[in-house]
Amino acid sequence: MPAVEPIAARLEAATELKSPGFDTGGLTAWDSGLVSYLTGIIDRCEGRGIAVDQAGLPEGICGLLRLAYAVPERQGARRTEKRVSFVQQVGEQALGLTRSTGEIMVFLGESVLALRRLLTGQARFRKADLWLTIQEAGANALPIVSLVVFLVGLILGFIAEAQLAAFGAKIYVADLVGLAMVIQLGAIITAIVLAGRTGAAFAAQLGTMQVNEEIDALRTLGIAPMDFLVLPRLACWRSSS
């Protein structure tokens, strides 16, 4: 969709413009963007006191334009871009960092209290949720972990073969890849994949529950969300580590 400013500039430069119109003979399809574009042109023309001929427009567009101008625009409803100074941006970022840091500290404190309730036997959560979380973070993650480890081992073997071939030591490629994957890289890759996959799954589950107001429903029933939702996941991470 072309911009309105070039057409508006030509309208401003025109001296003997009485009643401009529109030629939509080659128009095959249109959407709300065309209506917005025409609205901008009509507003510019009316600002100069020029009547616009809408006879060449399709009936559907004319109906939408009539609806658009049927109710006058509310004062202050149009969104305007505000220029924010650098100092204000830095202040807003600092305030946001302070709020997020406070929220993180509150969450850590509540997590510690929840773990204490777990150790003292006062926590309220279902053991079935704990085993389900362990299954999601463990057995269900095995395919993706196996795939990533296999691909990394394949790349490591290809690179090692190219480098060791210069010394005639290609026979040690299998030992290098096996020891590297079993001793170091396998555990690191598994931890990274589990942290990313399981952490994203936990965030998605809890975020969906927050949007659906399920966490508020737990508070209404007198169930602490930290014990019922967070504690099984913390126990799962503790057992996996």
ROMI-926078 format. One line per field, with one value per residue (C-alpha): x, y, z; residue in one letter. Coordinates in steps of 0.5 Angstrom, whole numbers, m for minus. Example, Ala and Ser with C-alpha at 12.3 -4.5 7.8 and 13.67 -1.06 7.14 Angstrom:
<atoms>
X	[25:27]
Y	[m9:m2]
Z	[16:14]
res	[A:S]
</atoms>
This chain:
<atoms>
X	[0:3:4:m1:5:6:m1:m2:4:1:m6:m2:2:m5:m8:m14:m17:m24:m27:m22:m24:m22:m21:m22:m23:m17:m18:m19:m18:m18:m18:m18:m11:m14:m20:m15:m11:m17:m19:m12:m13:m20:m18:m13:m18:m23:m17:m17:m24:m24:m30:m28:m32:m33:m37:m31:m30:m34:m40:m37:m31:m36:m40:m34:m32:m39:m39:m32:m35:m41:m39:m34:m27:m26:m21:m15:m17:m12:m5:1:8:12:19:22:29:35:35:28:29:35:31:25:30:33:26:24:31:29:22:24:30:25:20:26:28:21:20:27:25:18:22:26:20:17:23:23:16:17:23:18:13:8:8:1:3:1:6:3:5:12:13:9:14:20:18:17:24:27:24:20:27:31:29:32:38:40:39:43:49:49:49:55:59:58:61:66:68:68:73:78:78:80:86:88:89:95:99:97:93:86:85:84:78:73:77:77:70:68:72:70:62:62:67:65:61:55:54:54:50:45:44:44:38:34:35:32:27:24:25:21:16:15:14:9:5:5:4:m2:m5:m4:m7:m13:m14:m12:m7:m12:m17:m12:m11:m19:m19:m14:m8:m1:1:8:7:2:6:13:15:14:18:24:24:25:31:34:33:36:42]
Y	[0:7:12:18:23:24:24:29:33:33:36:41:43:43:50:48:42:42:35:29:22:15:10:3:m1:m5:m7:m14:m15:m10:m10:m5:m3:1:4:7:9:13:15:19:22:24:27:31:34:36:40:44:44:40:35:28:24:17:15:11:7:0:m1:m4:1:6:3:2:10:12:8:11:18:16:17:23:21:22:27:24:17:17:14:19:17:21:22:19:22:18:20:18:11:10:11:7:1:2:2:m4:m8:m6:m9:m15:m16:m15:m20:m25:m24:m25:m32:m34:m33:m36:m42:m43:m43:m48:m53:m52:m54:m60:m62:m61:m65:m59:m58:m59:m62:m69:m74:m76:m69:m70:m77:m74:m68:m73:m77:m70:m68:m75:m80:m75:m71:m78:m77:m70:m71:m77:m73:m67:m72:m76:m70:m67:m73:m74:m67:m68:m74:m71:m65:m70:m74:m68:m66:m73:m75:m70:m74:m81:m82:m83:m90:m85:m82:m87:m86:m79:m78:m83:m81:m73:m75:m80:m76:m68:m66:m71:m69:m62:m62:m66:m61:m55:m59:m61:m54:m51:m56:m57:m50:m47:m53:m51:m43:m45:m49:m44:m38:m41:m43:m35:m33:m38:m35:m43:m40:m35:m41:m45:m39:m38:m46:m44:m48:m45:m44:m45:m52:m54:m52:m50:m55:m61:m58:m56:m63:m65:m61:m63:m70:m69:m65]
Z	[0:m2:3:4:4:m3:m5:0:m3:m10:m7:m3:m10:m14:m15:m19:m16:m15:m14:m15:m16:m16:m21:m19:m25:m25:m17:m16:m9:m3:5:11:9:3:7:11:6:3:9:10:3:4:11:7:2:7:11:4:3:m3:m4:m6:m11:m9:m15:m17:m11:m10:m6:0:1:0:6:10:9:11:17:19:18:21:29:30:32:40:42:44:42:36:38:37:38:44:43:49:52:53:60:61:57:62:68:66:64:71:74:71:73:80:80:76:81:87:84:83:90:93:89:91:99:97:94:100:105:101:101:109:109:105:109:115:112:112:104:101:94:90:89:83:80:82:79:73:73:73:67:63:65:64:60:55:54:52:44:44:48:44:38:40:43:36:32:36:36:29:28:33:29:23:25:29:23:19:24:26:19:18:23:21:27:24:29:35:32:36:42:42:40:45:51:50:49:55:60:58:53:54:61:59:53:57:62:57:53:59:62:56:54:61:63:57:58:66:64:58:63:69:64:61:68:70:64:65:72:75:80:83:83:87:92:93:95:100:96:96:89:91:94:89:83:84:89:85:80:85:87:80:79:85:84:77:79]
res	[M:P:A:V:E:P:I:A:A:R:L:E:A:A:T:E:L:K:S:P:G:F:D:T:G:G:L:T:A:W:D:S:G:L:V:S:Y:L:T:G:I:I:D:R:C:E:G:R:G:I:A:V:D:Q:A:G:L:P:E:G:I:C:G:L:L:R:L:A:Y:A:V:P:E:R:Q:G:A:R:R:T:E:K:R:V:S:F:V:Q:Q:V:G:E:Q:A:L:G:L:T:R:S:T:G:E:I:M:V:F:L:G:E:S:V:L:A:L:R:R:L:L:T:G:Q:A:R:F:R:K:A:D:L:W:L:T:I:Q:E:A:G:A:N:A:L:P:I:V:S:L:V:V:F:L:V:G:L:I:L:G:F:I:A:E:A:Q:L:A:A:F:G:A:K:I:Y:V:A:D:L:V:G:L:A:M:V:I:Q:L:G:A:I:I:T:A:I:V:L:A:G:R:T:G:A:A:F:A:A:Q:L:G:T:M:Q:V:N:E:E:I:D:A:L:R:T:L:G:I:A:P:M:D:F:L:V:L:P:R:L:A:C:W:R:S:S:S]
</atoms>
